[in-house]
Amino acid sequence: MLFNSFEFIFLFLPITVIGFSCIGKYGRKRLAVLWLVASSLFYYSWWNPAYFWLITASIAFNYVIGTTLSKQLSLSKISRKIIVASGIALNLSLLGYFKYANFFIKNINSLLEQPVIHLNTIILPLAISFFTFQQIAYLADAYEGRVNEHDFLHYCLFVTFFPQLISGPIVHHKEMMPQFEKNSTYKLSSENIAVGLTIFFIGLFKKVILADGVAVYAAPVFKAAEQNIMLSFLEAWGGALGYTFQIYFDFSGYSDMAIGLGRMFGINLPLNFHSPYKAKNIIEFWRRWHITLSRFLRDYLYIPLGGNRKGSARRYLNLMIVMFLGGLWHGAGWTFVAWGAMHGIYLIINNIWRTVRQALGYDSNASSRLGHRLSQAVTFTAVVFAWVLFRAETLNGAENILKGMAGLNGFVIPESYLEGLNQIVPIKNFLANIGWEFHPLKFLRGKAEILSLFFLLALSWCAPNTQQIMLHYHSVFDIYRVEIKAWRWNFARWTPNFTWFLFTLSLVIISIYRMMSYGYKEFIYRFF
């Protein structure tokens, strides 16, 4: 069941919200929590009921380990370390089996040039990466003595709460569970419903209209690349940018919808997506993209490896290890590994650049507006190149697109694109002199595609994000304490009035119409 499906929007969601508030209204908080847990497990099991037992067994195991660590403080330090290490190892083993067993066996057989090991194809359980990482964070917090509440039903809700179960954000026990202790959470609030629905439908519009709409530009290009079809400069860039905006608005849409759903229940989830294409460097990009995953990798991998405390060389090695494993977390394939490694290299270059600037006495925050824009453009371009590896099915396919983007397959443009412009400036002669050819393209949908890509670029660079629009209604908490700046124009700030109601209603109508006409597609992060 997808957030962008009719059964979710018109059946599951209203029934769950109304049931939760009706039960909680009469002071039956525990029964309301049970209702929400049951609803969340039903939501998870909708895709494949067989994996209901997987998530429930995982919950039971981690709860036992976590409560043992929290309550048995008299255990020796070595015993506690053995318990937490065993718990984390079993979680990672489960994740490794389902997500990576086929990948490693395939590579072993390929290396040995014969099928030495046989294993039936393993179907990846929905959201196993997210609920595994969330529970590993719980075990680590329990080991450090940061878990003070041990109710099993509440722990079940912590893991299964459906707004953040499938694709995050990855939350800590101490961040979410105290909110369910408040009496106000169990009372239906008109403000929570209005704010939550607005954010949810903004996210739905991003997913259904923007992300799914631009996906048609990317898919044919990446398919052609896997078939070794030569792609020209414009075609390769069109496909790469198409996917760049598809994954941006897909994940931005999901993040908004999750936050909106949480708010309907009176729960604030952490900010997980904050206009990452506005970032002026790769370090900032990772503080804006999948924020809670970045936090997890920092707190439970980068810092334990030594962080930046053991010299520059060790710091750069730690960055490469973290991004390598971060890439592998996203998918069992060499393209994901290469994507992670590329971002590791980006981060190392970014850190070296900062060190050099500081040594020369430059303030990294003192750049001019032009300098900021140039930094933003360079960062964005680097991210686009990396997304090619993330999207491609094979390294060969990625290489074919990157060659096209670099101009190694030639520069081609249809003459029709120059109509009007060529009458003002003899641009055709100029392009011909530098090696451009003029004939139709197979994988570019005309001027409309180019204008759409520029429009989406302008949205991601210049428009206010959802949290800026909803600034005065505190729908999220920010784990990095980054200021969410108010938008400079008042009309872009949400208030509960008739104008915003009509605006939200128009988003709903447009989104529903497209869903009825074209169906609805899965979220990109759904099976990570």
C-alpha positions as CSV (number, residue, x, y, z in Angstrom):
1,M,0.0,0.0,0.0
2,L,1.6,3.2,-1.1
3,F,1.1,6.7,0.3
4,N,0.1,7.7,-3.2
5,S,-2.6,5.1,-3.7
6,F,-6.4,5.5,-3.5
7,E,-6.8,2.7,-0.9
8,F,-4.3,4.5,1.4
9,I,-5.7,8.0,0.9
10,F,-9.4,7.2,1.0
11,L,-9.6,4.1,3.2
12,F,-6.6,3.3,5.4
13,L,-5.7,6.8,6.4
14,P,-9.1,8.2,7.5
15,I,-10.0,4.9,9.3
16,T,-6.7,4.9,11.2
17,V,-6.8,8.6,12.2
18,I,-10.5,8.5,13.2
19,G,-10.1,5.2,15.1
20,F,-7.0,6.5,16.9
21,S,-8.6,9.7,18.0
22,C,-12.0,8.1,18.9
23,I,-10.2,5.6,21.2
24,G,-7.9,8.2,22.7
25,K,-10.7,10.7,23.2
26,Y,-12.0,8.7,26.1
27,G,-8.7,8.3,27.9
28,R,-7.9,4.9,26.5
29,K,-4.3,5.8,25.6
30,R,-3.0,2.3,25.7
31,L,-5.8,0.9,23.5
32,A,-5.2,3.8,21.1
33,V,-1.5,2.8,20.8
34,L,-2.5,-0.8,20.3
35,W,-4.8,0.4,17.5
36,L,-2.0,2.3,15.8
37,V,0.4,-0.6,16.1
38,A,-2.1,-3.0,14.6
39,S,-2.9,-0.5,11.8
40,S,0.9,-0.1,11.1
41,L,1.5,-3.9,11.0
42,F,-1.5,-4.2,8.6
43,Y,-0.1,-1.5,6.5
44,Y,3.3,-3.2,6.4
45,S,1.8,-6.6,5.7
46,W,-0.3,-5.3,2.8
47,W,2.6,-5.8,0.4
48,N,3.5,-9.3,1.5
49,P,1.8,-10.9,4.6
50,A,4.7,-13.4,4.9
51,Y,7.0,-10.7,6.1
52,F,4.7,-9.9,9.0
53,W,6.6,-12.6,11.0
54,L,9.9,-11.1,10.0
55,I,9.3,-7.7,11.4
56,T,7.5,-9.0,14.5
57,A,10.4,-11.4,15.3
58,S,12.9,-8.6,14.8
59,I,10.9,-6.4,17.2
60,A,10.8,-9.1,19.8
61,F,14.5,-9.9,19.6
62,N,15.6,-6.3,19.8
63,Y,13.2,-5.4,22.6
64,V,14.7,-8.2,24.7
65,I,18.3,-7.2,24.0
66,G,17.5,-3.5,24.6
67,T,15.6,-4.0,27.9
68,T,18.4,-6.3,29.1
69,L,21.0,-3.6,28.4
70,S,18.8,-0.9,30.0
71,K,17.8,-2.8,33.2
72,Q,20.8,-5.0,33.9
73,L,23.1,-2.2,34.6
74,S,25.0,-4.4,37.1
75,L,26.3,-6.5,34.3
76,S,30.1,-6.1,33.7
77,K,31.2,-3.8,30.9
78,I,32.5,-6.8,28.9
79,S,29.1,-8.6,29.2
80,R,27.2,-5.5,28.1
81,K,29.6,-5.2,25.1
82,I,29.0,-8.8,24.2
83,I,25.2,-8.4,24.4
84,V,25.1,-5.2,22.3
85,A,27.6,-6.6,19.8
86,S,25.6,-9.8,19.4
87,G,22.4,-7.9,18.9
88,I,23.9,-5.6,16.3
89,A,25.6,-8.5,14.5
90,L,22.3,-10.5,14.3
91,N,20.5,-7.4,12.9
92,L,23.2,-6.9,10.3
93,S,23.3,-10.6,9.5
94,L,19.5,-10.6,8.8
95,L,19.9,-7.5,6.6
96,G,22.9,-9.0,4.9
97,Y,21.1,-12.3,4.1
98,F,18.0,-10.7,2.5
99,K,19.7,-7.7,0.8
100,Y,23.2,-8.9,-0.2
101,A,23.3,-12.8,-0.3
102,N,22.4,-12.9,-4.0
103,F,24.8,-10.1,-4.8
104,F,27.8,-11.8,-3.1
105,I,27.0,-15.2,-4.5
106,K,26.7,-13.9,-8.0
107,N,30.1,-12.2,-7.7
108,I,31.7,-15.2,-6.2
109,N,30.4,-17.4,-9.0
110,S,31.5,-14.9,-11.6
111,L,35.0,-14.7,-10.0
112,L,35.4,-18.5,-10.1
113,E,33.9,-18.6,-13.6
114,Q,31.4,-21.3,-12.6
115,P,28.3,-21.7,-10.5
116,V,29.9,-23.0,-7.4
117,I,27.2,-21.8,-5.0
118,H,23.5,-22.1,-5.7
119,L,20.8,-20.0,-4.0
120,N,17.3,-19.2,-5.0
121,T,16.5,-15.6,-5.6
122,I,15.7,-13.9,-2.3
123,I,12.9,-11.3,-2.3
124,L,13.9,-8.2,-0.4
125,P,11.5,-7.5,2.4
126,L,9.9,-4.1,2.4
127,A,11.9,-1.4,4.4
128,I,14.2,-3.9,6.0
129,S,17.1,-1.4,5.9
130,F,15.1,1.3,7.7
131,F,13.7,-0.8,10.6
132,T,17.0,-2.6,11.0
133,F,19.0,0.7,11.3
134,Q,16.4,2.2,13.6
135,Q,16.6,-0.8,16.0
136,I,20.4,-0.8,15.8
137,A,20.3,2.9,17.0
138,Y,17.9,1.7,19.8
139,L,20.4,-0.9,21.0
140,A,23.2,1.6,20.9
141,D,21.2,4.1,22.9
142,A,20.2,1.3,25.4
143,Y,23.8,0.4,25.8
144,E,24.7,4.0,26.5
145,G,21.9,4.3,29.1
146,R,19.8,6.7,27.0
147,V,16.6,4.6,27.0
148,N,14.4,5.3,30.0
149,E,11.1,3.8,28.8
150,H,10.7,0.0,28.4
151,D,7.0,-0.7,27.6
152,F,6.8,-3.4,24.9
153,L,3.7,-1.9,23.2
154,H,5.4,1.5,23.0
155,Y,8.5,-0.2,21.5
156,C,6.3,-1.8,18.9
157,L,4.9,1.6,17.9
158,F,8.4,3.1,17.8
159,V,9.4,0.5,15.2
160,T,6.2,0.2,13.2
161,F,4.7,3.7,13.2
162,F,3.6,3.7,9.6
163,P,4.4,7.3,8.5
164,Q,8.2,6.6,8.9
165,L,8.3,2.8,8.6
166,I,9.0,2.4,4.9
167,S,11.5,5.1,4.0
168,G,12.3,6.9,7.2
169,P,13.1,9.3,8.7
170,I,15.2,7.1,11.0
171,V,14.2,8.2,14.5
172,H,15.6,7.6,18.0
173,H,13.4,6.2,20.8
174,K,13.8,9.3,22.9
175,E,12.7,11.5,20.0
176,M,9.3,10.0,19.3
177,M,8.0,8.1,22.4
178,P,7.8,11.1,24.8
179,Q,5.4,12.6,22.3
180,F,3.0,9.7,22.8
181,E,3.0,10.4,26.5
182,K,1.2,13.7,26.0
183,N,-2.6,13.7,26.5
184,S,-2.9,16.2,23.6
185,T,-1.6,13.6,21.2
186,Y,-4.8,11.5,21.6
187,K,-7.2,14.4,21.0
188,L,-8.2,15.2,17.4
189,S,-6.9,18.7,16.7
190,S,-8.2,20.8,13.8
191,E,-4.8,22.5,13.5
192,N,-2.9,19.2,13.4
193,I,-5.3,17.9,10.7
194,A,-5.1,21.1,8.6
195,V,-1.3,21.3,8.8
196,G,-0.8,17.6,8.3
197,L,-3.1,17.4,5.3
198,T,-1.5,20.4,3.7
199,I,2.0,19.0,4.0
200,F,0.8,15.5,2.9
201,F,-0.9,16.9,-0.3
202,I,2.1,19.1,-1.1
203,G,4.2,15.9,-0.9
204,L,1.6,14.0,-3.0
205,F,1.8,16.7,-5.7
206,K,5.6,16.5,-5.7
207,K,5.5,12.7,-6.2
208,V,2.6,12.3,-8.6
209,I,3.1,15.4,-10.8
210,L,6.7,16.4,-10.6
211,A,8.6,13.2,-9.9
212,D,6.5,10.8,-11.9
213,G,6.1,13.4,-14.7
214,V,9.8,13.8,-15.2
215,A,10.5,10.1,-15.0
216,V,9.5,9.6,-18.6
217,Y,12.6,11.7,-19.6
218,A,15.0,9.5,-17.7
219,A,13.8,5.9,-18.3
220,P,14.4,5.7,-22.1
221,V,17.9,7.2,-21.8
222,F,19.1,4.8,-19.1
223,K,17.5,1.9,-21.0
224,A,19.3,2.8,-24.2
225,A,22.6,3.1,-22.3
226,E,22.2,-0.5,-21.0
227,Q,21.7,-1.5,-24.7
228,N,25.0,0.2,-25.7
229,I,23.1,2.8,-27.8
230,M,25.3,5.8,-28.3
231,L,23.8,8.9,-26.7
232,S,24.7,12.4,-27.8
233,F,25.5,15.3,-25.4
234,L,21.9,16.7,-25.1
235,E,20.3,13.2,-24.8
236,A,22.7,12.1,-22.1
237,W,22.2,15.3,-20.1
238,G,18.4,15.2,-20.6
239,G,18.3,11.7,-19.1
240,A,20.7,12.5,-16.3
241,L,18.8,15.6,-15.3
242,G,15.5,13.8,-15.7
243,Y,16.5,11.3,-13.0
244,T,18.2,14.0,-10.9
245,F,14.8,15.8,-10.5
246,Q,12.8,12.5,-10.4
247,I,14.7,11.3,-7.3
248,Y,14.7,14.8,-5.8
249,F,10.9,15.3,-5.9
250,D,10.2,11.6,-5.2
251,F,12.1,11.7,-1.9
252,S,11.1,15.2,-1.1
253,G,7.4,14.2,-1.7
254,Y,7.8,11.1,0.5
255,S,9.4,13.1,3.3
256,D,6.6,15.7,3.2
257,M,4.0,13.0,3.2
258,A,5.6,11.2,6.2
259,I,5.8,14.5,8.2
260,G,2.2,15.4,7.3
261,L,1.0,11.9,8.4
262,G,2.8,12.2,11.6
263,R,1.4,15.6,12.3
264,M,-2.2,14.3,11.8
265,F,-1.5,12.1,14.9
266,G,0.0,15.0,16.8
267,I,3.6,13.7,16.2
268,N,6.5,15.7,15.0
269,L,9.1,13.7,13.0
270,P,12.6,14.9,12.4
271,L,13.5,17.0,9.3
272,N,14.8,14.5,6.7
273,F,15.0,16.6,3.5
274,H,15.9,20.3,3.3
275,S,16.4,21.6,-0.3
276,P,19.7,19.7,-0.9
277,Y,20.2,21.1,-4.4
278,K,20.6,24.5,-2.7
279,A,23.8,23.2,-1.0
280,K,27.0,25.1,-1.8
281,N,29.2,22.1,-1.2
282,I,29.0,18.3,-0.7
283,I,29.3,18.5,3.0
284,E,26.2,20.7,3.1
285,F,24.5,18.5,0.6
286,W,24.7,15.6,3.0
287,R,23.3,17.8,5.8
288,R,20.3,18.4,3.6
289,W,19.7,15.0,1.9
290,H,18.4,12.1,3.9
291,I,19.4,13.9,7.0
292,T,18.6,11.1,9.5
293,L,20.6,8.6,7.5
294,S,23.6,11.0,7.5
295,R,23.2,11.3,11.3
296,F,23.1,7.5,11.7
297,L,26.2,7.0,9.6
298,R,28.0,9.8,11.5
299,D,27.1,8.7,15.0
300,Y,27.3,4.9,14.6
301,L,30.1,4.5,11.9
302,Y,32.2,7.7,11.3
303,I,32.7,8.7,14.9
304,P,33.4,5.1,16.2
305,L,35.9,4.7,13.4
306,G,37.7,7.7,14.9
307,G,36.1,10.6,13.0
308,N,38.5,13.4,12.5
309,R,40.3,12.8,15.8
310,K,43.2,10.8,14.4
311,G,44.7,13.1,11.7
312,S,43.8,14.0,8.2
313,A,44.8,10.7,6.5
314,R,42.7,8.7,8.9
315,R,39.8,11.2,8.6
316,Y,39.8,10.8,4.8
317,L,39.9,7.0,5.1
318,N,37.0,7.1,7.5
319,L,35.0,9.2,5.0
320,M,35.7,6.7,2.2
321,I,34.7,3.7,4.4
322,V,31.4,5.5,5.5
323,M,30.4,6.5,2.0
324,F,31.4,3.1,0.6
325,L,29.1,1.4,3.1
326,G,26.5,4.1,2.6
327,G,26.4,3.3,-1.1
328,L,26.2,-0.4,-0.4
329,W,23.3,0.3,2.0
330,H,21.3,1.9,-0.8
331,G,21.5,-1.3,-2.9
332,A,23.3,-4.5,-3.6
333,G,25.2,-3.5,-6.8
334,W,28.5,-2.2,-8.0
335,T,26.8,1.0,-9.3
336,F,25.7,1.8,-5.7
337,V,29.2,1.1,-4.4
338,A,30.7,3.4,-7.1
339,W,28.1,6.1,-6.2
340,G,29.2,5.9,-2.6
341,A,32.8,6.0,-3.5
342,M,32.3,9.0,-5.7
343,H,30.7,10.9,-2.9
344,G,33.5,9.8,-0.6
345,I,36.0,11.4,-3.0
346,Y,33.8,14.5,-3.2
347,L,33.8,14.8,0.6
348,I,37.6,14.4,0.7
349,I,38.1,17.1,-1.9
350,N,35.6,19.4,-0.1
351,N,37.5,18.9,3.2
352,I,40.9,19.5,1.6
353,W,39.5,22.7,-0.1
354,R,38.2,24.0,3.3
355,T,41.6,23.3,4.9
356,V,43.4,25.2,2.2
357,R,41.1,28.1,2.4
358,Q,41.4,28.3,6.1
359,A,45.2,28.1,5.8
360,L,45.1,31.1,3.4
361,G,42.9,33.0,5.8
362,Y,39.6,32.9,3.8
363,D,36.3,32.7,5.6
364,S,34.2,30.0,4.0
365,N,31.0,32.0,4.8
366,A,32.2,35.3,3.4
367,S,31.8,34.5,-0.3
368,S,29.8,36.9,-2.5
369,R,26.4,36.1,-3.9
370,L,28.0,35.2,-7.2
371,G,30.5,32.9,-5.4
372,H,27.6,31.2,-3.6
373,R,25.8,30.6,-6.9
374,L,28.9,29.3,-8.6
375,S,29.5,26.9,-5.6
376,Q,25.9,25.8,-5.8
377,A,26.2,25.1,-9.5
378,V,29.5,23.1,-9.1
379,T,28.0,21.1,-6.3
380,F,24.8,20.4,-8.3
381,T,26.8,19.3,-11.3
382,A,28.9,16.9,-9.2
383,V,25.7,15.4,-7.7
384,V,24.2,14.9,-11.2
385,F,27.2,12.9,-12.4
386,A,26.9,10.8,-9.3
387,W,23.2,10.2,-9.8
388,V,24.0,8.5,-13.1
389,L,25.8,5.7,-11.2
390,F,23.0,5.5,-8.7
391,R,20.3,5.0,-11.4
392,A,22.2,2.9,-13.9
393,E,21.7,-0.9,-13.8
394,T,25.3,-1.7,-14.6
395,L,28.6,0.2,-14.6
396,N,28.7,-0.2,-18.4
397,G,25.4,1.6,-18.7
398,A,26.6,4.4,-16.4
399,E,29.8,4.7,-18.5
400,N,27.8,5.1,-21.7
401,I,25.7,8.0,-20.2
402,L,28.8,9.7,-18.7
403,K,30.6,9.5,-22.0
404,G,27.6,11.3,-23.6
405,M,27.5,13.9,-20.9
406,A,31.2,14.5,-21.5
407,G,30.6,15.1,-25.2
408,L,32.6,12.0,-26.3
409,N,29.7,10.8,-28.5
410,G,29.3,14.1,-30.3
411,F,27.1,17.2,-30.1
412,V,23.7,17.1,-31.9
413,I,20.8,19.5,-31.9
414,P,17.7,19.6,-34.1
415,E,17.5,22.6,-36.4
416,S,14.0,23.3,-35.1
417,Y,15.4,24.2,-31.7
418,L,17.2,27.2,-33.3
419,E,14.2,28.7,-35.0
420,G,13.8,32.3,-34.1
421,L,17.0,32.4,-32.1
422,N,19.1,32.0,-35.3
423,Q,17.4,35.0,-36.8
424,I,18.8,37.2,-34.0
425,V,22.2,35.6,-33.6
426,P,23.9,33.4,-36.2
427,I,24.2,30.7,-33.6
428,K,23.9,27.8,-36.1
429,N,27.1,28.9,-37.9
430,F,28.8,29.2,-34.5
431,L,27.7,25.7,-33.4
432,A,28.7,24.2,-36.8
433,N,32.2,25.7,-36.5
434,I,32.8,24.1,-33.1
435,G,31.6,20.7,-34.3
436,W,27.8,20.5,-33.6
437,E,25.6,18.5,-36.0
438,F,22.0,19.2,-36.8
439,H,19.5,16.4,-37.0
440,P,16.6,14.9,-34.9
441,L,17.3,13.2,-31.6
442,K,15.8,9.8,-30.5
443,F,15.8,10.3,-26.8
444,L,14.9,14.0,-26.3
445,R,11.2,15.0,-26.3
446,G,11.7,18.4,-27.9
447,K,11.7,21.9,-26.4
448,A,9.0,20.9,-23.9
449,E,11.5,18.6,-22.1
450,I,14.2,21.2,-22.0
451,L,11.8,23.8,-20.6
452,S,10.5,21.3,-18.0
453,L,14.0,20.5,-16.8
454,F,14.8,24.3,-16.4
455,F,11.5,24.8,-14.6
456,L,12.3,22.0,-12.1
457,L,15.9,23.4,-11.7
458,A,14.4,26.8,-10.8
459,L,12.0,25.1,-8.3
460,S,14.7,23.2,-6.6
461,W,17.1,26.2,-6.5
462,C,14.8,29.2,-5.9
463,A,11.4,28.1,-4.5
464,P,10.6,27.9,-0.8
465,N,10.6,24.4,0.6
466,T,7.7,22.9,2.5
467,Q,9.2,23.6,5.9
468,Q,9.6,27.3,5.0
469,I,6.0,27.5,3.9
470,M,4.8,25.9,7.1
471,L,7.4,27.7,9.3
472,H,5.1,29.0,11.9
473,Y,3.4,25.7,12.6
474,H,6.5,23.7,13.8
475,S,5.8,20.5,11.9
476,V,9.3,19.1,12.4
477,F,12.3,19.2,14.7
478,D,15.7,19.8,13.2
479,I,18.4,17.4,14.3
480,Y,21.2,19.6,13.1
481,R,19.8,22.8,14.5
482,V,20.0,24.4,11.0
483,E,17.9,27.5,10.8
484,I,14.8,27.2,8.6
485,K,14.7,30.7,7.2
486,A,11.5,32.4,6.6
487,W,10.7,33.0,2.9
488,R,11.0,36.7,1.9
489,W,7.5,36.9,0.5
490,N,4.5,36.6,2.8
491,F,2.2,35.0,0.3
492,A,4.4,31.8,0.4
493,R,3.7,31.4,4.2
494,W,0.9,29.1,5.0
495,T,-2.0,30.3,7.1
496,P,-5.3,28.5,7.7
497,N,-7.5,30.6,5.4
498,F,-9.7,30.1,2.4
499,T,-7.0,31.0,-0.1
500,W,-4.7,28.3,1.1
501,F,-7.6,25.9,1.3
502,L,-8.3,26.5,-2.4
503,F,-4.6,26.1,-3.2
504,T,-4.4,22.8,-1.4
505,L,-7.6,21.6,-3.0
506,S,-6.2,22.4,-6.4
507,L,-3.1,20.3,-5.6
508,V,-5.4,17.4,-4.6
509,I,-7.5,17.6,-7.7
510,I,-4.6,17.8,-10.1
511,S,-2.8,14.9,-8.3
512,I,-5.9,12.7,-8.1
513,Y,-6.7,13.3,-11.8
514,R,-3.2,12.2,-12.8
515,M,-3.4,9.1,-10.6
516,M,-6.7,8.2,-12.3
517,S,-5.3,8.8,-15.7
518,Y,-1.8,7.2,-15.4
519,G,-2.0,5.2,-12.2
520,Y,0.6,5.6,-9.4
521,K,4.2,4.5,-9.1
522,E,6.3,3.2,-6.2
523,F,8.7,5.5,-4.4
524,I,12.4,5.1,-5.2
525,Y,13.4,4.5,-1.6
526,R,10.7,2.0,-1.0
527,F,12.8,-1.1,-1.1
528,F,16.1,0.2,0.3
